[in-house]
Amino acid sequence: MSATSSPLTALQRQFAHPKSRSRFDTALSSWSAQDPALEDVGSHERLSEVLASRDYARHDEVLYALLQRAALAGAEGVVAGEVVLNAMSPAVPRVVGRVIRASRAVIGTFGARRGVTGGGVSANEANADVQSAVIGHLWEQIRCYPLRRRHHVAANLVFDTQRAALRALGVDITQVSAEVVTMDDGAVSQPLAEIPAEKTASEELLELLAWAVEQRWLDEQEAAILTARYFGEQMGRDGVATDRQLGTLFGVSQPTATRRRNRALGALAEAGREWQRSGRG
C-alpha cells in the first residue's frame, strides 16, 4: 500500500483542505467563547500548538471538552468528532502495526482461527483494509467515549481502538498476546495527540507480558490469568481481580485459581529477569 493512496493519507488530505480547516476554525472559535476548557484554542492552529506541548494535563482538559461535544447528536457532534479524529490521526499507523503484530502473536500462541491466516489477518485483509478498520474504530471510540474517564484521554482512545480492532478480527480478550499490546510514548507522541514519554507501571507491565508471551515464558493459561487479574473488568478493593473472581471467570475453585496465579507470577518473574538482562527493562 503506497502512502499516497492509503486511507489515512486520504483522510488527512480531507482534513487539511481549506474548507475543512475553515469549518474547524469556525467551530473552535465558537466553542472557545462558551467553554472555559477551550478558551485558548479558538482555532485549529492554536489547538495544534496546545496539543503539541508537554502540558499533558492540559491535553486531557482540551480533548475531554471536545469529546463532550463529540457525544452530541447532529452537526456539532460530527465536527467535534472530526477535530478529535484529526488530532489523533498520527497514532493510526502504530495502532495498525500493533493490531497486525498482536494477531500474529495470537496465531503463534493459540493456533489459527477460522478465517485467519498465519499472517494474523484474514487473507483478504491487506494493510489498507486494517488501516480503514482502525480509523473506523477510532471514530466510534471518539463518538462514544465514556465521559467518566477524564484522564489519559489520548491513551484511552488508542487502547480502546486497539481492543476494538482486535475483537473485530475475532481475537478473544483472554488471548493475552493481543490484549497486552503496549501503549508506548511513540503511539500518540506526534503533535496534536502527545502523551507523557515516561511509561506508567501498568504500561510497563503490559509490555513485559506481551514480550513474555512472544518468548514463550508464559503458557496460554498463565497469560490469561495474569491478564484477567491486572487488566480485566473485574477487580477487588486493591484494584486487581481477586482469586475468587478469577476462579469464577475460569470455572475453577478459589484455591486452584490461587495456585495458577502464583505459578503464573513465578513464570513472569523469571521472564522479568531475562527482560532486564536483555536491556529491555
Secondary structure as a PSIPRED ss2 file (coil, helix, strand):
# PSIPRED VFORMAT (PSIPRED V4.0)

   1 M C   1.000  0.000  0.000
   2 S C   1.000  0.000  0.000
   3 A H   0.000  1.000  0.000
   4 T H   0.000  1.000  0.000
   5 S H   0.000  1.000  0.000
   6 S C   1.000  0.000  0.000
   7 P H   0.000  1.000  0.000
   8 L H   0.000  1.000  0.000
   9 T H   0.000  1.000  0.000
  10 A H   0.000  1.000  0.000
  11 L H   0.000  1.000  0.000
  12 Q H   0.000  1.000  0.000
  13 R H   0.000  1.000  0.000
  14 Q H   0.000  1.000  0.000
  15 F H   0.000  1.000  0.000
  16 A H   0.000  1.000  0.000
  17 H C   1.000  0.000  0.000
  18 P H   0.000  1.000  0.000
  19 K H   0.000  1.000  0.000
  20 S H   0.000  1.000  0.000
  21 R H   0.000  1.000  0.000
  22 S H   0.000  1.000  0.000
  23 R H   0.000  1.000  0.000
  24 F H   0.000  1.000  0.000
  25 D H   0.000  1.000  0.000
  26 T H   0.000  1.000  0.000
  27 A H   0.000  1.000  0.000
  28 L H   0.000  1.000  0.000
  29 S H   0.000  1.000  0.000
  30 S H   0.000  1.000  0.000
  31 W H   0.000  1.000  0.000
  32 S H   0.000  1.000  0.000
  33 A H   0.000  1.000  0.000
  34 Q H   0.000  1.000  0.000
  35 D C   1.000  0.000  0.000
  36 P H   0.000  1.000  0.000
  37 A H   0.000  1.000  0.000
  38 L H   0.000  1.000  0.000
  39 E C   1.000  0.000  0.000
  40 D C   1.000  0.000  0.000
  41 V C   1.000  0.000  0.000
  42 G C   1.000  0.000  0.000
  43 S C   1.000  0.000  0.000
  44 H H   0.000  1.000  0.000
  45 E H   0.000  1.000  0.000
  46 R H   0.000  1.000  0.000
  47 L H   0.000  1.000  0.000
  48 S H   0.000  1.000  0.000
  49 E H   0.000  1.000  0.000
  50 V H   0.000  1.000  0.000
  51 L H   0.000  1.000  0.000
  52 A C   1.000  0.000  0.000
  53 S C   1.000  0.000  0.000
  54 R C   1.000  0.000  0.000
  55 D C   1.000  0.000  0.000
  56 Y H   0.000  1.000  0.000
  57 A H   0.000  1.000  0.000
  58 R H   0.000  1.000  0.000
  59 H H   0.000  1.000  0.000
  60 D H   0.000  1.000  0.000
  61 E H   0.000  1.000  0.000
  62 V H   0.000  1.000  0.000
  63 L H   0.000  1.000  0.000
  64 Y H   0.000  1.000  0.000
  65 A H   0.000  1.000  0.000
  66 L H   0.000  1.000  0.000
  67 L H   0.000  1.000  0.000
  68 Q H   0.000  1.000  0.000
  69 R H   0.000  1.000  0.000
  70 A H   0.000  1.000  0.000
  71 A C   1.000  0.000  0.000
  72 L C   1.000  0.000  0.000
  73 A C   1.000  0.000  0.000
  74 G C   1.000  0.000  0.000
  75 A H   0.000  1.000  0.000
  76 E H   0.000  1.000  0.000
  77 G H   0.000  1.000  0.000
  78 V H   0.000  1.000  0.000
  79 V H   0.000  1.000  0.000
  80 A H   0.000  1.000  0.000
  81 G H   0.000  1.000  0.000
  82 E H   0.000  1.000  0.000
  83 V H   0.000  1.000  0.000
  84 V H   0.000  1.000  0.000
  85 L H   0.000  1.000  0.000
  86 N H   0.000  1.000  0.000
  87 A H   0.000  1.000  0.000
  88 M H   0.000  1.000  0.000
  89 S H   0.000  1.000  0.000
  90 P H   0.000  1.000  0.000
  91 A H   0.000  1.000  0.000
  92 V H   0.000  1.000  0.000
  93 P H   0.000  1.000  0.000
  94 R H   0.000  1.000  0.000
  95 V H   0.000  1.000  0.000
  96 V H   0.000  1.000  0.000
  97 G H   0.000  1.000  0.000
  98 R H   0.000  1.000  0.000
  99 V H   0.000  1.000  0.000
 100 I H   0.000  1.000  0.000
 101 R H   0.000  1.000  0.000
 102 A H   0.000  1.000  0.000
 103 S H   0.000  1.000  0.000
 104 R H   0.000  1.000  0.000
 105 A H   0.000  1.000  0.000
 106 V H   0.000  1.000  0.000
 107 I H   0.000  1.000  0.000
 108 G H   0.000  1.000  0.000
 109 T H   0.000  1.000  0.000
 110 F H   0.000  1.000  0.000
 111 G C   1.000  0.000  0.000
 112 A C   1.000  0.000  0.000
 113 R C   1.000  0.000  0.000
 114 R C   1.000  0.000  0.000
 115 G C   1.000  0.000  0.000
 116 V C   1.000  0.000  0.000
 117 T C   1.000  0.000  0.000
 118 G C   1.000  0.000  0.000
 119 G C   1.000  0.000  0.000
 120 G C   1.000  0.000  0.000
 121 V C   1.000  0.000  0.000
 122 S C   1.000  0.000  0.000
 123 A C   1.000  0.000  0.000
 124 N C   1.000  0.000  0.000
 125 E C   1.000  0.000  0.000
 126 A C   1.000  0.000  0.000
 127 N H   0.000  1.000  0.000
 128 A H   0.000  1.000  0.000
 129 D H   0.000  1.000  0.000
 130 V H   0.000  1.000  0.000
 131 Q H   0.000  1.000  0.000
 132 S H   0.000  1.000  0.000
 133 A H   0.000  1.000  0.000
 134 V H   0.000  1.000  0.000
 135 I H   0.000  1.000  0.000
 136 G H   0.000  1.000  0.000
 137 H H   0.000  1.000  0.000
 138 L H   0.000  1.000  0.000
 139 W H   0.000  1.000  0.000
 140 E H   0.000  1.000  0.000
 141 Q H   0.000  1.000  0.000
 142 I H   0.000  1.000  0.000
 143 R H   0.000  1.000  0.000
 144 C C   1.000  0.000  0.000
 145 Y C   1.000  0.000  0.000
 146 P C   1.000  0.000  0.000
 147 L C   1.000  0.000  0.000
 148 R C   1.000  0.000  0.000
 149 R C   1.000  0.000  0.000
 150 R C   1.000  0.000  0.000
 151 H C   1.000  0.000  0.000
 152 H C   1.000  0.000  0.000
 153 V H   0.000  1.000  0.000
 154 A H   0.000  1.000  0.000
 155 A H   0.000  1.000  0.000
 156 N H   0.000  1.000  0.000
 157 L H   0.000  1.000  0.000
 158 V H   0.000  1.000  0.000
 159 F H   0.000  1.000  0.000
 160 D H   0.000  1.000  0.000
 161 T H   0.000  1.000  0.000
 162 Q H   0.000  1.000  0.000
 163 R H   0.000  1.000  0.000
 164 A H   0.000  1.000  0.000
 165 A H   0.000  1.000  0.000
 166 L H   0.000  1.000  0.000
 167 R H   0.000  1.000  0.000
 168 A H   0.000  1.000  0.000
 169 L C   1.000  0.000  0.000
 170 G C   1.000  0.000  0.000
 171 V C   1.000  0.000  0.000
 172 D C   1.000  0.000  0.000
 173 I C   1.000  0.000  0.000
 174 T C   1.000  0.000  0.000
 175 Q C   1.000  0.000  0.000
 176 V H   0.000  1.000  0.000
 177 S H   0.000  1.000  0.000
 178 A H   0.000  1.000  0.000
 179 E H   0.000  1.000  0.000
 180 V C   1.000  0.000  0.000
 181 V C   1.000  0.000  0.000
 182 T C   1.000  0.000  0.000
 183 M C   1.000  0.000  0.000
 184 D C   1.000  0.000  0.000
 185 D C   1.000  0.000  0.000
 186 G C   1.000  0.000  0.000
 187 A C   1.000  0.000  0.000
 188 V C   1.000  0.000  0.000
 189 S C   1.000  0.000  0.000
 190 Q C   1.000  0.000  0.000
 191 P C   1.000  0.000  0.000
 192 L C   1.000  0.000  0.000
 193 A C   1.000  0.000  0.000
 194 E C   1.000  0.000  0.000
 195 I C   1.000  0.000  0.000
 196 P C   1.000  0.000  0.000
 197 A C   1.000  0.000  0.000
 198 E C   1.000  0.000  0.000
 199 K C   1.000  0.000  0.000
 200 T C   1.000  0.000  0.000
 201 A H   0.000  1.000  0.000
 202 S H   0.000  1.000  0.000
 203 E H   0.000  1.000  0.000
 204 E H   0.000  1.000  0.000
 205 L H   0.000  1.000  0.000
 206 L H   0.000  1.000  0.000
 207 E H   0.000  1.000  0.000
 208 L H   0.000  1.000  0.000
 209 L H   0.000  1.000  0.000
 210 A H   0.000  1.000  0.000
 211 W H   0.000  1.000  0.000
 212 A H   0.000  1.000  0.000
 213 V H   0.000  1.000  0.000
 214 E H   0.000  1.000  0.000
 215 Q C   1.000  0.000  0.000
 216 R C   1.000  0.000  0.000
 217 W C   1.000  0.000  0.000
 218 L C   1.000  0.000  0.000
 219 D C   1.000  0.000  0.000
 220 E H   0.000  1.000  0.000
 221 Q H   0.000  1.000  0.000
 222 E H   0.000  1.000  0.000
 223 A H   0.000  1.000  0.000
 224 A H   0.000  1.000  0.000
 225 I H   0.000  1.000  0.000
 226 L H   0.000  1.000  0.000
 227 T H   0.000  1.000  0.000
 228 A H   0.000  1.000  0.000
 229 R H   0.000  1.000  0.000
 230 Y H   0.000  1.000  0.000
 231 F H   0.000  1.000  0.000
 232 G C   1.000  0.000  0.000
 233 E C   1.000  0.000  0.000
 234 Q C   1.000  0.000  0.000
 235 M C   1.000  0.000  0.000
 236 G C   1.000  0.000  0.000
 237 R C   1.000  0.000  0.000
 238 D C   1.000  0.000  0.000
 239 G C   1.000  0.000  0.000
 240 V C   1.000  0.000  0.000
 241 A C   1.000  0.000  0.000
 242 T C   1.000  0.000  0.000
 243 D H   0.000  1.000  0.000
 244 R H   0.000  1.000  0.000
 245 Q H   0.000  1.000  0.000
 246 L H   0.000  1.000  0.000
 247 G H   0.000  1.000  0.000
 248 T H   0.000  1.000  0.000
 249 L H   0.000  1.000  0.000
 250 F H   0.000  1.000  0.000
 251 G C   1.000  0.000  0.000
 252 V C   1.000  0.000  0.000
 253 S C   1.000  0.000  0.000
 254 Q H   0.000  1.000  0.000
 255 P H   0.000  1.000  0.000
 256 T H   0.000  1.000  0.000
 257 A H   0.000  1.000  0.000
 258 T H   0.000  1.000  0.000
 259 R H   0.000  1.000  0.000
 260 R H   0.000  1.000  0.000
 261 R H   0.000  1.000  0.000
 262 N H   0.000  1.000  0.000
 263 R H   0.000  1.000  0.000
 264 A H   0.000  1.000  0.000
 265 L H   0.000  1.000  0.000
 266 G H   0.000  1.000  0.000
 267 A H   0.000  1.000  0.000
 268 L H   0.000  1.000  0.000
 269 A H   0.000  1.000  0.000
 270 E H   0.000  1.000  0.000
 271 A H   0.000  1.000  0.000
 272 G H   0.000  1.000  0.000
 273 R H   0.000  1.000  0.000
 274 E H   0.000  1.000  0.000
 275 W H   0.000  1.000  0.000
 276 Q H   0.000  1.000  0.000
 277 R H   0.000  1.000  0.000
 278 S C   1.000  0.000  0.000
 279 G C   1.000  0.000  0.000
 280 R C   1.000  0.000  0.000
 281 G C   1.000  0.000  0.000
